[in-house]
């Protein structure tokens, strides 16, 4: 990571972006300088300090990260892990205006002592993932991307490429997934306009949204209304640079021709999510939409609580 406002340097996984000087200073414990090439990361800091300060192991058992306190006592001790993770998704960091780069703009990677592999991916699942792989022993300057399309890999490089891709996929599934049971408040507002109307009470609302958990993003709702029963259902998609949230809204509606207004009220269920919203679920969210009868001034609120599963 980087500090002091130079955050935009991070949109890659090269050594200059991944590495951070880690210095422990205590003249009594370390009267002479010691160094270690062991692999550690930010997430390891809390369990390490907790152990040094005597926190019980039962309290540390479910924490992310590993305890590397033994390396502080003996820098030559065996490394506590054979890889570290590096991820990056703040692709607009350091930009005066909101940039919207190519879709594969999130990074997930692993770095071992010799090999490193990164996946540049699109949390919306539209753009194809791209990869970078480097052999730090033979190519410390990271000039030859061994995962580039059409590159000729040696037998060793091909074996390591397949191994690293499998390992990265496993790490993403186990370490980057949502923590089961984590609550997520939902508080969204959206402004929409009808972009497609079949005149048979089937239409599409499209616009922007803002709020928790997506931040600023986009809204798409495909509606089917029953004018006889005064009920309807809409397939809802909320999207942002962090991922997609999909769900279904079930509503009752009433039109007021004198006021040039239609009101849809009901509940929404969140059925799935991608990217940062993988595993999100919710039922019984409050859903309210008001619009004029021309469908050009839709105002939506969605509130309630979701849970990551």
Secondary structure as UniProt FT lines:
FT   TURN            4..5
FT   HELIX           7..10
FT   HELIX           15..18
FT   TURN            27..29
FT   TURN            42..43
FT   HELIX           44..52
FT   TURN            53..54
FT   HELIX           57..60
FT   TURN            61..62
FT   HELIX           69..73
FT   TURN            75..76
FT   STRAND          84..88
FT   TURN            91..94
FT   STRAND          106..111
FT   STRAND          115..121
FT   TURN            123..124
FT   STRAND          130..135
FT   TURN            136..138
FT   TURN            140..141
FT   TURN            146..147
FT   TURN            149..150
FT   HELIX           155..175
FT   TURN            180..181
FT   STRAND          183..197
FT   STRAND          202..212
FT   TURN            213..214
FT   STRAND          217..226
FT   TURN            227..230
FT   STRAND          231..240
FT   TURN            241..242
FT   STRAND          243..256
FT   TURN            257..260
FT   STRAND          261..273
FT   HELIX           275..277
FT   TURN            278..279
FT   STRAND          280..291
FT   TURN            293..294
FT   STRAND          298..308
//
